[in-house]
C-alpha cells in the first residue's frame, strides 16, 4: 500500500493519511473519460486536509498523449528493459482469451484517444481546481511536496510526504467517482456508467 501523509516534521506525527488508490475520472459530454489528477490541499470550507483536483496544462496533456502514442513494439521493448518479469507475466496471463499484454496495448491506445479528445474539452474549462470533498474552488490551499509550511491554524509546521509500497494493495480498485468538465462531482443519476 502507498500513502500520502500530512505530518509534523518535528516529531513525525501523522495528522492526515491519504491512501493513494483512488479512481477519479472526468466524464465529458461526448462520453470521453480520462483520469482526474489529484493534489493535496487544506480546504478552509471543510476545515480539513483534502484531495483536490490538479489541473493539467496543455503541455502536460500533450506529454501524456506523447507517452501513450509510442508504438506498441517500442513500448514493449522499453517495458522489457525496465521490468522484464512484468512483461513475462503480462504475456502469460489471459483474460477473455487474450493476453494481458494485448489488453494493455489496447487500453493504452484507447486512453491516448481519450486524452486527445479531453484536450479540446479542457480548453473550454472556466473554473479553477476544486476540493474533491465539497467542490469549493476558492477555499483550497495546495500543499507543496516535502516543504515545511505553517499549519493553517498556526499550530506548528506541517509537511506533505509519502511512503513507498508496503505490500499488496486493495483486492480491487475502488468504484469510480466521476466529475464533469468543471470538476463538479456527478451524482448517481448523472453517472450512467453502470447502465448497459
N, C-alpha and C positions, 0 to 999 in steps of 0.2 A: 504494500500500500504506500502511497505517496501523499504527503500532506504539505500544505502551506500553513505557516504559523505567524500569528502576530504575537510577539513575545517581548518581555522586558530583557534587554541585553545585559543589564547589570547582574541579574540572577538566573536568567534562562527560563523564568516562569512564563508559560504559555497562556496568553489571555484568550485567544481565539484560535481554533484549528479548522481549516477547510480541507475536506477530502478532495483531492484533485481528480475526481472521477465524476464529471458532470456530463450531461447530454443536452446541451442547449443548442438550439438551431433557429436560424431565421427561416421563415416561410414567406416567400414573396407572392404577390397576387397571381403570377403566372404558374404557381406551383413549385417553382425552384426552391431548393433548400440548401443552405450552407451552414457550417458550424459557427456559432457565436463565440467570439474570443472573450476570455474572462480576464479581468484585472481585479485587484483587491483595494478596498476603499473604506473610509469611515463615512457613514451616512448620518447626517445631522437630523434628518427626519426620523429614521429608525432608531437613532442613538445606539448603533451597533457597527461593528466591523462587518462588511458585507462583500459579496461578489458583485461586481459591476461589469457593464459592457466595456470592452476595449474596442474602440472603433479603429478599423484598419485604414491606412492611407491607400490611395490609388496604387502607389509603388509597392506596398506590402501585398496587396491583392495580386498585382502583376507578378510578383515574385512567387506567390503560391501557384499561380497559373503556370509559370515557367517551370517550377519544380515538378508539377503534375504532368507537364507536356513532354517530359523526357520519354523517348521511345521505349517500349517495353523491354527490348533486348538490353538497352543501356541501363535501365532501371534494375533489371535482374543482375547484370554484371556488377553494378555498384553495391547492390544488396549483398551479393555473394562475397565481394571483397571485404565488406564490413562485418557481416553476420552469416557466414556460410551455414551454420547449424539451423538458423531460422529459415533460410531458403529451402533447405532439405525438408524441413517439417512441412512447409507450405506446399511443396511438391508432392509429399506423401499423403497428406490429409485430403479427404474428399468430402464434398457436400453436394448433394443432388447430382452425383455422377461426375462432378467437375473437381479438379484440384483447387485447393485454396489459393494457389498461385494464380490460376486463371481468374478466379473470383476477385483477387486483389487487383489484378491488372484492369479488369472491367470496372471495379469500384473507383480506381484512380482516374480512369477515363471519364466516368460519369461526374466525379467530383470536379474535375478540370472544367467540364462543360458548365456545371453549376456555378463555379466561380466566375467564369466568363459572363454568364447571364447576370450574376449578382453585381458585377462591376457597374453595369448600367443602372441597377436599382439603387446602389449606394450613392451614385451621383445625385440622385433625387432627394436624399435624406436631408431633413431640416433640423432635427433635434441633435443635441449633444448626447454623450454617453449617459446611461441611466443606471440607477441602483436596481439590481435584479430582484430585490425584495419588495420595495414599494414603488418603483418606477420613477422616482424623483430624478430630475436632471440637474437641479441646482444645489442639491444638498450634499453631493458627494465630494470627498477629498481623496484623491487617489494616493495610495501608499507607495512610496518608492521602494525598490528592492534593495535589501541589505544596507539600509541607511537609517541611522538613528534620527528620529524626529520626536518632537513633543507629543505626548498623548493628547487627544482632542480636549480632554477635561483638565489639562495641565497637571496631571498626577504622574510625573516622571516622564521617561522616554520609552519609546517602543521601536521595534524593528520588524520588518516583514522578511521572513526566512522560509526555508523549505527543507525537506529531507528527501532522501532517495527512496528507492523501493525497499520495503521492509519484508517482502514476502508476496504472496498472492494477493490479487485484488479481489473485488467482489465477484460472486459467482456469475453474475451477468450485469451488463450496464444498466443504469437506472433508466426508467422510461423517459423518452424525450420531452423536453419542455420547449414550446415554440413561441417565437416572438415575431412581430411584424417588422416592416421596413423601418419604422421609427423606434423600435426597441420596446414596444408595448407587448406584454405577455398576452398571448392568445388564450381565450377561455376555452373550456371543453367544447362549447357549442361551436366556436370558430375553428377549433382544431379537429379536422375530419380525417386525421392520419390513420385512424383505425377502421375507417369505412372502406369496404372492398368494392 
